[in-house]
Amino acid sequence: MTILEKKHIENFDPRNLPIGFIDNPYRWYNALRTHDPVHRCPDGSWFLTRHEDLCTVYKSPQLYSSDKKTEFGEKYGPSPLLEHHTTSLVFNDPPLHTRVRRLLMGALSNRAIDGLEPGLIILIDKLLDSLEDSDRPDLVTDYACAIPVEVIGNLLAIPHGDREPLREWSLNILGALEPVLTQEQERAGNQSVKDFSTYLEELIHLRTLSPLDPDKDVLTRLIKGEGSDEKLSLIELVHNCIFILNAGHETTTNLIANSLYLLTQWPDQKRMLLNEPGIIRTAVDEFLRFESSNQLGNRMSTEASLVGDVRLPARSRITLCIGAANRDPEVFSYPNMLDLKRKPNRHLAFGTGPHLCAGVSLARLEGRIAIERFLKRFPNYRLNSAPERSERVRFRGFVSLPVEL
């Protein structure tokens, strides 16, 4: 990959992206990491692209806060979006983050995740049957996006008849996290928070009256808590249930669709995976590294700090570019090559430190089963027209991926 010259990234602004960025952001990420790894954006925020710098920030939560009350207050004003994004797990520091994460990790134990595999295989095989019967199969709309919605619906024991709006709610709420927010995105995001909250409040009321097995039902476990000091308020409960859907929905959809797309672009790697299906676990991590579903994260410095050789003032807004860090040649040999046997693979697709993704095991399970069983069923699949890539910057994936099976 040709590295752009320094002059091409001097005014780089994630709020005003250059032409061609959505199709291939890595040209700009490589240039930033090479010439200006601690880049000051026109709005005064900082854009970090080195793996080492991201790890430093991730692992220093007291110095680099995840709390977004000030930043999102300016972005959203008093609104449902503000209430949601400042109450959910990901955009908070301890003690709320610690309390909610402990509850979620108890519900998403390795034993609980392993117990999902038989049902996940049944779900995926049904989707594969439908793909085979389709005249115009699409790997996003007919396959990848259906898997996490059903899995998370099962985790929260949401009745099947109530699941239709979940995907749209999630897309709208996450869409409002983009660096540039249109009035329509803001309206749709706020309305989706309202609608989802109203639905969950009723579901929580019913589940409180008729609890399920807390070892299998995440919602019952969250309602019950781990003791009197660990119970969530109704508002905390509602918004962290929304977070569970959002965190596991679009990112897992993108993991599955991105992976199957990459195999059409790297036929030698596809042949290797077909011939050696046992490498699927390392393959999933390489897909996550190469095309991270979540490309950007954010922090705010609580005091003046040094990142590399650049001094950042207190209250600096920081963007962590996961997509760039995952192709850092200081950490990954031949970083712009897909290597499904890559070991070690210290990618940051799930973050690291105290905010390491709580659903990491679930995401890997869904990706492994979905890719593995699709390839076994349709080893000769190929694209039959140009895919449509999502215009999102934070979440990298496709809107449509039409194939011949």
N, C-alpha and C positions, 0 to 999 in steps of 0.2 A: 504494500500500500504506500503510495507516494505521500510524504509528509508535506502539508501546506507550509508555506513560509510564515515567518513570524508576523509579517504585515497583515496576513489574512485573519489573524485572531486577536489583534491588538484591541479591537472594539467588539469582541465577541459578547453577545448578549442573549441569554436564554429566553428573554422576553421578545426578541426580535431576531429570529433565526435566519441564517443565510439560505439561499435557494439550494435545494438538494440535500439539506440537512436530514430531513425525515427519512429519506431513502438510505442514507449512509452517514450517520452522525460520527462514525469512528475516525473519519479524516480530520475533523475538527478536534475531536477528543485527543487524538495522537499529537496534533500540533500544539494544543494547549499543554499537554503533559510534557512535551519536549521543550517548548519555548517559554511557557508561562504557567507552571503547575499550580501556583496560588494566584489565580487571576482575579483582578478586581473588575467587577462588572460596572456598567454605566450607572446603575442605581446605587452603587456603593457596597453591594453584597460581594461575597467571595465565592469563587467556583474552584473546587479542588479536584484534581484528576489523578494524583499519585496514590497507589495502593498503600504505601506506608503512611501517608498523611491521613487517609480515610481511617485506617486502623487506629491511629493515635486519637482521632476525634471520637470514634465509636467507643473506645475503651476509657474515655475520660468524661463520664456523664456529669460530673460536678462542674467541670470547666466548660463543657459544651452541652447546653440544655436542649431537651426535646420539647419543652413546654412552648406552646404556640399561642398563648392567650393574647400577647401583645401583637404579634405578627398577623394572626388571623382576625383579631379585632379590627385592625386597619383594613384588611382585605375584604371581610364579609360584613362588618358592622353587626349590630344586634340581630341575630337571625338563627334559624334552625341549624344552618351549616356551622355557624360559630359554636353553638352549644354542642353539636355532635363532635366536631374535630378537636375541641378542647376538653372533652370528657372521656374520649376513647383511649385505649391503652397506648397506642403508638405515639401520640403527641403529648405525652405527660412524663413527668419525672416522679421519683418516689415522693410520697408514700403510695399515691394512687397506682402508679405503674407496678410497684412491687406487689401490692395487694391483688390486683386483677391478674397479673401474670402468674402468681402462685396458684390462683384458682384455675386458670386455663391450663397450666402445665399439669395439674392434677387430673384434669379431664382428658388431656391429650397425651397420656402416658404411652410408652411403647406398647404396652399390653393392649391398651384401648385401640391404638392405631392398627396393630396386627389383626385385631378382631374385625376391622372394617374390610379386610382384603377379600373374603369370599363374596360379600355383597357388592363390592366394587367390581369384581370380575363379572358377576351377573349383569350389572348395569352396563358395563362396557360392551359385553357381548351382544346385548340387545341393541345398543347404538350401532354396532358394526353390522348387525342384521339389517337395520334400517338404511344404513349407508349403501349396502349391497343392492337394496331394492329401489334406491333413488335414481331418477333419471339424470339429475345434476347434483351429485354429492359435493358438499362444501365442508371442509375440515374444521372450519370455525363454527358456523351456525348449526351444522348437523352433528357435530361431534365434540370438539374441545370445550365449547362453552357450556354444554349440557352436563358435563361430568362434575365440576366443582359445585354447581348449584344443587345437584342432587346429593352430593356427599355432605355439604354443609346443611342442607335441609334435613338430612338424616341425623346429623350431629345435634341439631336443635329440635329434632322431632317435629318439624313443621309439616302439617298435613299436605299430602301431595297435591290436593286441589287448590292449595293456597300458594303454590310456588311460582306460578307464571310471572308475576311482576318482579320477582327477586332480582333477576339479571338487570332489568332496566333501572331499578332503584340503585343497584350497586354502580352501574356505569355512570349514572347521573351524579351520584355523590362523589365518586372518584374523579370524574371529569372536572369538578370544581376545584381540584388541587393543581390543575395545570398552571404554569407560570403566568399565562395571560388568560383572563376569565372574561368571556362574553356575557352579555346580559341574559341570553337564553340559557347558557350553562349555569349561571347563578340561579335563575328562576327554576330550572329543572332540578338542580341540586337541592334547593330549599324545599321544593314540593315533595321530592323523594324522601328527604329526612322526615317531613311531616307524616307522609303516608306510611312509611315503614315504622315510625314510632307509634303511630296509632294502632297499627296491626300488632306490634310486639306487646304493647301494654295490655291488650286483650288476651294475647297468648300467655303472657306471664301470669295474669289473673287466673286463667284456667289451669295453668300448670301448678300454681301455688295451691289451688284447691285439690288438684289431682296429680301429685308428683309422680314421676317415673323413676326408674332405677338411676341414681346419680352416677353410677359407674359407667353408664352407657349414654345418658342424656346430659349434654353439656348445660342446657338451660336449667334443668332441675338442680344440677350441681352448683351453678352460679346463684340460683335463688337460695339454696340451702347454705352456701358458704362453707367455710372450714372452722367455724366457731363464731361467737358473738362479735369478735373484733374484725372478722373477715367478710362480713356481709356487705353487699353493695346496696346503695340506695336505688330507688326505681329508675331515676334518671341515669345513673351509672350503669345499671343493668341493661336498660334499653340501648344505650349508645355503644356498649361493648358487644352486644349481640349484633348490632349493625356492623360494627368493626369486624367481627368474626366472618361475616359474609364477605365484606369488602376485601379484607386482607387475603382471603383464600380464593376469591372468585376470579378477578381479571388476571392476577399474576399466574395462577395455575392454568387458566385458559391459554394465556400467552406461552407458557412453558410448553404445553402440548403442541400447539399450532406452530410455534417457532421451530421446535425440534423436527417435526415432520416436514416443514419447509426446508430446513437446512439439509436434510438428507437428500432432497431433490437437487441441491446445489453441490453436494459433495458425494458423488456416486461411489467413490472408493470407500468412504467411511460407511456408507449405507451397506455396501457389500460385506464389509468387515463385520458390521453388527448382525447382518443376516447369517453370516457363517459362524459367528461367535456370540450367540445371544447372551452368554454369561457375563458379558461386559456391560450389560444394560445399566448397572448402577453407576459405574464411572462415566458412562455415556450421558446419563441424565445430568450429572454435575458439569460435564463439559458443555452441554447445551445451555445450562444456566450461566456458565461463565461467558460463553461466546455471544449470546444474545440475552442479556439479563432482562427478565420480564419487567422488573422495576429498575429504571435507569438512574433515578435521582433520589437523594434523601436530603434532609435539612436539619440544621442545628443552629443555635445562637450561643455565642460565647458569653460567659457570665463575668469574665474579667479579661484584661489584656493577656494575649497569649502569643506564642511563637509557633508558626506552622512552617516547617522547613526553615528558611532564613527570612521569612516575612513576618513582621509583627502585626497582629490583628488587634484593633482596639476592643475594649469591652463592648458588649451588645452588638457585635458583628453578626450579620446574617450570613450563614454558610450553606452552600449547596455542595453536597457530596456526590460526585459523579461516579456512580457504581459502574456504569458502562465503560468508562475510561479506565478505572482502576483494574477492572477484570481483564484488560488487555495491556497491562503494564509489563514491558519487557524485562524490568528488573525482577519480576516475580515469575513470569510465565515465558518459557522458551517458545519461539515462534508463535507469539500471541495472536496473530491474525490468521492462524491455521486452526481448523477444527480437528482435534485429536481425541477420539472417543476413548482412548486408553490413557489419557493424561493422568499422571501421578507424580508428585502430589498435585492437588488442585485447590489452592487457597483462595477460591473466588469469594466475592462478597455479595453474592446475589441475595443472601438472607441476612446481610449485615454481620455484625459480630459484637461481642461485649454484652452488656446487660440487656440491650434491645435486640439481640439475636431473635429472629422470627420464631414465635412460639409454635407455629404450624409447620416447621421445617420437615419433620418426619412425614406428616400427612402429605405435603406437597410432593416430596420425593416418591411416596407410594403411588399417588395418583399419576404422576408423570411416568413412572416405571411401568405400571400396568397398562396405561393407555397407549404408550408407544410400543411396548412389547407385543401386545395382542393385536394391535393394528398391523404391525409389520408381518406377524405370523399369518394373518388373514389376507392381507393385500400386499405381498412383497413387490409387486411390479407397478404400484401406483405411480402416477406422474401428474404434474400440473397440466391442465388442459386449456387454461387461459391465464392472463396476467392476474396475480393476486392483488387485492386492495389493502394497502397498509394503513393502519390507524394513524391519524394525524397527531396523536398524543406524544408529548415529549417525555413525560415521566414514566409512562407505561408503554413498553415497546411490543407491538404485536400486529395482528392483522384483523381487518374487519371481515374479509372474505378470502378463502383459499380453495378455489374450485379445482377438482381433480378428476382424473379417470382412474378407476380402480383395477 
